[in-house]
Amino acid sequence: MSILGEIRAAVFDPPMLRVAYGALTAFIIVWLAIPVIIRTSRLKGVLYEPNHRSSHSGAVPSLGGVAIFAGIAVASLIFMQFEQLMRLQYVIAGILILFLVGIKDDLSCLSPWYKLAGEVAACLAVILPGRILFTTVHGFIGFSTIHPVVGVLLTLFVMIVIINSFNLIDGIDGLAAGIGIVVFASFGMWFFLSGHYEVLVIASSGIGALLAFLWYNVFSRKNKIFMGDSGSLILGFIASFFVILFNEYNRDWTVPHHIWAAPAVAMGILVLPLFDTLRVFFIRTLRSQSPFHADRQHLHHMLLELGLSHAKASALLVGFNILFVIATFLLSMVVFSVLKLILILLLSCIVLSEFLNQLLIRKLKKTTPA
């Protein structure tokens, strides 16, 4: 081997170095790209105008997803060893489809049905030719291995739910990015412990990209920007890809750090977006409204009504998600039943939601004249 080859092997071959390079590269790309995107958006008038549901005032650029997409895509393509992660090209195709759908929606509001069609197309690109799908539910309600047709339908349903759950929580500064960092870090930690370094490169690139975006979204006054659908859709898509891999890798009981109730643990990692989506759909159905009816029933809206700022509300919800991740992994060591662990998570979320609801009711009673 030549000296140049030895240097390359020493600098780029060690997996953890590539993981670190991925995070740093994605961070730099997003950090440098966002000011350019903001200037271009202002010149072209591509700004998000607040409406009756908005928690902001004033027009703000909403193409932060362009920078996030570029950061994750470039860093992953440079530092991943493709031969170590089969069928990755289909995942990239799915991300690209959703990025284009998100951009279209950010620039000119896209019909919900067209958006859903794009989501289905992106998911099927992974499921059918890529053959990345659920083959087991780890004993949930008595089932272990599932029929391939059931696996396709279940995978499509789960991916659509996760993608839209990220899209729905992107309502206040820092929330979608903060939850994305928690989700990527949680799955990334397990991928690291179990030796799946190529997937870890994607997770670390996502974390680097979101950390850079978070600064502009939450803390910058001069260069404030929103993620937009172009960002939230691809975050949800990547998270759903991680869920599938996490579930399937844990099918083998001999893998390092095997998780028995893998589907429930994945739900615990995604607890905030999943529960918030389930909760608002349930409330809207009780009110005889369409589950897709836009309103201000989300948990982050409740916290804003209680008087918290965007930053404090996001920090509280992200902290709640972190606590649930820790609790879920600890419980998975003693509760091997997927169903039991899901019920524990669901009941805990309901208790927390009702607590916030009671706080809001008390505040309204105090502020309402007798």
C-alpha positions as CSV (number, residue, x, y, z in Angstrom):
1,M,0.0,0.0,0.0
2,S,1.3,3.5,-0.9
3,I,1.9,6.2,1.7
4,L,-1.2,8.0,0.4
5,G,-3.3,4.9,0.7
6,E,-2.0,4.3,4.3
7,I,-2.9,7.9,5.2
8,R,-6.4,7.5,3.7
9,A,-6.9,4.2,5.5
10,A,-5.9,5.8,8.8
11,V,-8.0,8.9,8.4
12,F,-11.1,7.6,6.7
13,D,-11.5,3.9,7.4
14,P,-12.0,3.8,11.2
15,P,-15.8,3.8,11.6
16,M,-16.0,6.2,14.5
17,L,-13.9,8.8,12.7
18,R,-16.3,8.6,9.7
19,V,-19.2,9.0,12.2
20,A,-17.5,12.2,13.6
21,Y,-16.7,13.5,10.1
22,G,-20.3,13.0,9.1
23,A,-21.6,15.0,12.0
24,L,-19.1,17.8,11.5
25,T,-19.6,18.0,7.7
26,A,-23.4,18.1,8.0
27,F,-23.1,20.8,10.7
28,I,-20.8,23.0,8.5
29,I,-23.0,22.6,5.4
30,V,-26.1,23.7,7.2
31,W,-24.4,26.5,9.1
32,L,-23.1,28.0,5.9
33,A,-26.1,27.3,3.7
34,I,-28.9,28.8,5.9
35,P,-27.8,32.4,5.6
36,V,-27.7,32.0,1.8
37,I,-31.1,30.4,1.8
38,I,-32.5,33.2,4.0
39,R,-31.2,36.0,1.7
40,T,-32.5,34.2,-1.4
41,S,-35.9,33.6,0.2
42,R,-36.2,37.3,1.2
43,L,-35.2,38.5,-2.3
44,K,-37.7,36.1,-4.0
45,G,-40.4,36.7,-1.4
46,V,-40.5,33.0,-0.4
47,L,-41.7,33.5,3.2
48,Y,-44.1,31.8,5.5
49,E,-46.9,34.2,6.3
50,P,-48.6,33.6,9.8
51,N,-52.2,32.6,10.0
52,H,-54.8,32.0,12.7
53,R,-53.1,28.8,13.8
54,S,-49.5,30.2,13.8
55,S,-47.6,30.7,17.0
56,H,-45.4,33.4,15.3
57,S,-45.8,36.9,14.0
58,G,-44.1,38.2,10.9
59,A,-43.0,36.6,7.7
60,V,-40.1,34.1,8.1
61,P,-38.2,32.0,5.5
62,S,-39.3,28.4,5.7
63,L,-36.8,26.5,3.5
64,G,-34.6,25.3,6.3
65,G,-35.2,21.8,5.1
66,V,-33.1,22.5,2.0
67,A,-30.1,23.0,4.2
68,I,-30.9,20.0,6.4
69,F,-31.4,17.7,3.3
70,A,-28.1,18.9,1.8
71,G,-26.2,18.4,5.1
72,I,-27.5,14.9,5.7
73,A,-27.2,13.8,2.1
74,V,-23.7,15.1,1.4
75,A,-22.2,13.9,4.7
76,S,-23.8,10.5,4.4
77,L,-22.8,10.0,0.8
78,I,-19.2,11.0,1.5
79,F,-18.5,9.0,4.7
80,M,-20.7,5.9,4.4
81,Q,-19.3,2.7,2.9
82,F,-22.3,1.7,0.8
83,E,-21.3,-2.0,0.5
84,Q,-21.8,-2.3,4.2
85,L,-25.5,-1.3,4.1
86,M,-27.4,-3.1,1.4
87,R,-30.2,-1.4,-0.6
88,L,-29.4,2.0,0.6
89,Q,-30.1,3.5,-2.8
90,Y,-33.8,2.9,-2.2
91,V,-33.6,4.9,1.0
92,I,-31.9,7.8,-0.8
93,A,-34.6,7.6,-3.5
94,G,-37.3,7.8,-0.8
95,I,-35.6,10.8,0.9
96,L,-35.3,12.6,-2.5
97,I,-39.0,12.0,-3.3
98,L,-40.1,13.5,0.1
99,F,-37.7,16.4,-0.2
100,L,-39.3,17.3,-3.5
101,V,-42.8,16.9,-2.1
102,G,-41.8,19.1,0.9
103,I,-40.3,21.8,-1.3
104,K,-43.4,21.9,-3.5
105,D,-45.6,22.3,-0.3
106,D,-43.3,25.0,1.1
107,L,-43.4,27.0,-2.1
108,S,-47.0,26.6,-3.0
109,C,-49.3,24.8,-0.6
110,L,-49.8,21.3,-1.8
111,S,-53.1,19.4,-1.5
112,P,-53.0,16.9,1.5
113,W,-53.9,14.1,-0.9
114,Y,-51.0,14.9,-3.2
115,K,-48.7,15.1,-0.2
116,L,-50.0,11.7,1.0
117,A,-49.4,10.2,-2.5
118,G,-45.8,11.4,-2.4
119,E,-45.3,9.9,1.1
120,V,-46.7,6.6,-0.1
121,A,-44.5,6.6,-3.2
122,A,-41.4,7.3,-1.1
123,C,-42.3,4.5,1.4
124,L,-43.0,2.0,-1.4
125,A,-39.6,2.7,-2.9
126,V,-38.1,1.4,0.2
127,I,-40.5,-1.4,0.9
128,L,-41.0,-3.1,-2.5
129,P,-37.7,-2.9,-4.5
130,G,-35.6,-2.2,-1.4
131,R,-37.3,-5.0,0.6
132,I,-36.8,-3.0,3.8
133,L,-39.9,-4.0,5.8
134,F,-41.1,-5.6,9.0
135,T,-40.9,-9.3,9.1
136,T,-41.6,-9.8,12.9
137,V,-43.5,-8.0,15.6
138,H,-41.6,-9.8,18.4
139,G,-44.6,-11.6,20.0
140,F,-47.0,-8.6,20.0
141,I,-50.6,-10.0,20.7
142,G,-49.3,-13.5,20.1
143,F,-47.6,-12.9,16.7
144,S,-44.0,-13.2,15.9
145,T,-43.2,-13.8,12.2
146,I,-45.7,-12.1,10.0
147,H,-46.8,-12.8,6.4
148,P,-45.0,-10.7,3.7
149,V,-48.2,-9.0,2.6
150,V,-49.0,-8.1,6.2
151,G,-45.4,-6.9,6.6
152,V,-45.7,-4.6,3.5
153,L,-49.0,-3.1,4.8
154,L,-47.7,-2.7,8.3
155,T,-44.5,-1.1,7.2
156,L,-46.3,1.4,5.0
157,F,-48.7,2.3,7.8
158,V,-46.0,2.8,10.4
159,M,-43.8,4.9,8.0
160,I,-46.7,7.1,7.0
161,V,-47.7,7.6,10.7
162,I,-44.1,8.5,11.7
163,I,-43.5,10.8,8.8
164,N,-46.7,12.8,9.5
165,S,-46.1,12.8,13.3
166,F,-42.9,14.8,12.7
167,N,-44.7,17.0,10.3
168,L,-47.4,17.7,12.9
169,I,-45.1,18.6,15.8
170,D,-43.2,21.2,13.7
171,G,-45.3,24.0,15.1
172,I,-43.0,25.9,17.4
173,D,-39.3,26.8,17.4
174,G,-36.9,24.0,18.1
175,L,-39.4,21.2,18.7
176,A,-39.1,19.1,15.6
177,A,-35.3,19.6,15.5
178,G,-34.9,18.9,19.2
179,I,-37.0,15.7,18.9
180,G,-35.1,14.7,15.8
181,I,-31.8,15.0,17.7
182,V,-33.2,12.8,20.5
183,V,-34.5,10.2,18.1
184,F,-31.4,10.1,16.0
185,A,-29.1,9.9,19.1
186,S,-31.2,7.2,20.8
187,F,-31.2,4.9,17.8
188,G,-27.6,5.9,17.0
189,M,-26.5,4.8,20.4
190,W,-27.9,1.4,19.9
191,F,-26.5,1.1,16.4
192,F,-23.1,2.0,17.9
193,L,-23.3,-0.6,20.7
194,S,-24.5,-3.3,18.2
195,G,-21.8,-2.4,15.7
196,H,-24.0,-1.0,12.9
197,Y,-21.6,1.9,12.1
198,E,-22.9,2.7,8.6
199,V,-26.4,3.5,9.9
200,L,-24.7,5.5,12.7
201,V,-23.1,7.7,10.0
202,I,-26.6,8.7,8.9
203,A,-27.7,9.3,12.5
204,S,-24.7,11.4,13.3
205,S,-25.1,13.4,10.1
206,G,-28.7,14.1,11.0
207,I,-27.6,15.3,14.5
208,G,-24.9,17.6,13.1
209,A,-27.4,19.1,10.6
210,L,-30.1,19.6,13.2
211,L,-27.7,21.2,15.7
212,A,-26.7,23.9,13.2
213,F,-30.4,24.4,12.1
214,L,-31.4,24.7,15.8
215,W,-29.2,27.8,16.3
216,Y,-30.9,29.7,13.5
217,N,-34.4,28.5,14.3
218,V,-34.3,29.2,18.0
219,F,-31.6,31.6,18.9
220,S,-30.8,33.8,15.9
221,R,-32.9,37.0,15.5
222,K,-31.2,38.2,12.3
223,N,-31.3,34.9,10.5
224,K,-34.4,33.1,11.8
225,I,-35.7,30.3,9.6
226,F,-38.3,27.5,9.8
227,M,-37.7,23.9,8.8
228,G,-40.8,23.6,6.6
229,D,-42.2,20.4,5.2
230,S,-39.0,19.8,3.2
231,G,-37.3,19.2,6.5
232,S,-39.9,17.6,8.7
233,L,-40.9,15.0,6.1
234,I,-37.4,13.7,5.6
235,L,-36.7,13.7,9.3
236,G,-39.8,11.5,9.8
237,F,-38.8,9.3,6.9
238,I,-35.3,8.7,8.2
239,A,-36.7,8.0,11.7
240,S,-39.1,5.4,10.2
241,F,-36.2,3.8,8.4
242,F,-34.3,3.6,11.8
243,V,-37.4,2.0,13.4
244,I,-37.5,-0.7,10.7
245,L,-33.8,-1.5,11.0
246,F,-34.0,-1.5,14.9
247,N,-36.9,-3.9,14.8
248,E,-35.3,-6.2,12.3
249,Y,-31.8,-6.2,13.7
250,N,-33.3,-7.3,17.1
251,R,-35.0,-10.3,15.5
252,D,-31.7,-12.1,16.0
253,W,-31.4,-12.8,19.8
254,T,-27.6,-13.2,19.5
255,V,-26.9,-9.6,18.4
256,P,-25.0,-7.5,21.0
257,H,-27.3,-5.6,23.3
258,H,-30.4,-7.3,22.0
259,I,-33.7,-5.6,22.9
260,W,-36.5,-8.0,23.6
261,A,-39.5,-5.7,23.2
262,A,-38.0,-3.8,20.2
263,P,-41.3,-2.4,18.8
264,A,-42.3,-1.0,22.2
265,V,-38.8,0.5,22.7
266,A,-39.0,2.2,19.2
267,M,-42.4,3.7,20.3
268,G,-40.8,4.9,23.5
269,I,-38.0,6.7,21.5
270,L,-40.7,8.3,19.3
271,V,-43.1,8.8,22.2
272,L,-43.8,12.5,21.8
273,P,-44.6,12.8,18.1
274,L,-46.5,9.5,18.2
275,F,-48.6,10.2,21.2
276,D,-49.3,13.8,20.2
277,T,-50.5,12.6,16.8
278,L,-52.7,9.9,18.4
279,R,-54.1,12.4,20.9
280,V,-55.1,15.1,18.4
281,F,-56.6,12.6,16.1
282,F,-58.7,11.2,18.9
283,I,-59.9,14.6,20.1
284,R,-60.9,15.6,16.5
285,T,-62.8,12.4,16.0
286,L,-64.7,12.9,19.3
287,R,-65.7,16.3,18.0
288,S,-66.9,14.8,14.7
289,Q,-64.1,16.6,12.8
290,S,-61.7,15.2,10.3
291,P,-58.6,13.8,11.9
292,F,-56.7,16.0,9.5
293,H,-58.5,19.2,10.5
294,A,-56.0,21.8,11.5
295,D,-56.3,23.2,15.0
296,R,-54.4,24.2,18.1
297,Q,-54.9,21.0,20.1
298,H,-51.2,19.8,20.2
299,L,-49.3,19.6,23.4
300,H,-47.0,22.4,22.4
301,H,-50.1,24.7,21.9
302,M,-51.2,23.8,25.5
303,L,-47.8,24.8,26.8
304,L,-47.9,28.1,24.9
305,E,-51.4,28.7,26.4
306,L,-49.9,28.2,29.8
307,G,-47.5,31.1,29.2
308,L,-44.3,29.3,28.2
309,S,-42.1,30.7,25.4
310,H,-41.3,28.7,22.3
311,A,-37.9,27.8,23.7
312,K,-39.2,26.7,27.1
313,A,-42.1,24.7,25.7
314,S,-39.7,22.9,23.3
315,A,-37.1,22.3,26.0
316,L,-39.8,20.8,28.3
317,L,-41.2,18.5,25.6
318,V,-37.8,17.4,24.4
319,G,-36.8,16.7,28.1
320,F,-40.0,14.7,28.5
321,N,-39.1,12.6,25.4
322,I,-35.5,12.0,26.8
323,L,-36.9,10.8,30.1
324,F,-39.2,8.4,28.3
325,V,-36.3,7.1,26.2
326,I,-34.3,6.3,29.3
327,A,-37.3,4.8,31.1
328,T,-38.2,2.7,28.1
329,F,-34.8,1.2,27.8
330,L,-34.6,0.5,31.5
331,L,-38.1,-1.1,31.5
332,S,-37.2,-3.2,28.5
333,M,-34.7,-5.0,30.7
334,V,-37.5,-6.4,32.9
335,V,-40.6,-6.1,30.8
336,F,-40.2,-8.4,27.8
337,S,-43.8,-8.2,26.6
338,V,-44.3,-5.7,23.8
339,L,-48.0,-5.2,24.7
340,K,-47.3,-4.6,28.4
341,L,-44.6,-2.0,27.7
342,I,-46.8,-0.2,25.1
343,L,-49.6,0.0,27.7
344,I,-47.2,1.4,30.3
345,L,-46.0,4.0,27.9
346,L,-49.6,4.9,26.8
347,L,-50.9,5.3,30.4
348,S,-47.9,7.4,31.4
349,C,-48.5,9.7,28.4
350,I,-52.2,10.0,29.2
351,V,-51.4,11.0,32.8
352,L,-49.0,13.7,31.6
353,S,-51.4,15.0,29.0
354,E,-54.3,15.2,31.6
355,F,-51.9,17.0,34.0
356,L,-51.2,19.7,31.4
357,N,-54.9,19.9,30.6
358,Q,-55.8,20.5,34.3
359,L,-53.2,23.2,34.5
360,L,-54.7,24.9,31.5
361,I,-58.2,24.6,32.9
362,R,-57.1,26.2,36.2
363,K,-55.4,29.0,34.4
364,L,-58.5,29.7,32.3
365,K,-60.7,29.8,35.4
366,K,-58.4,32.3,37.0
367,T,-58.3,34.6,34.0
368,T,-62.1,34.3,33.2
369,P,-64.2,37.0,35.0
370,A,-66.7,35.6,37.4
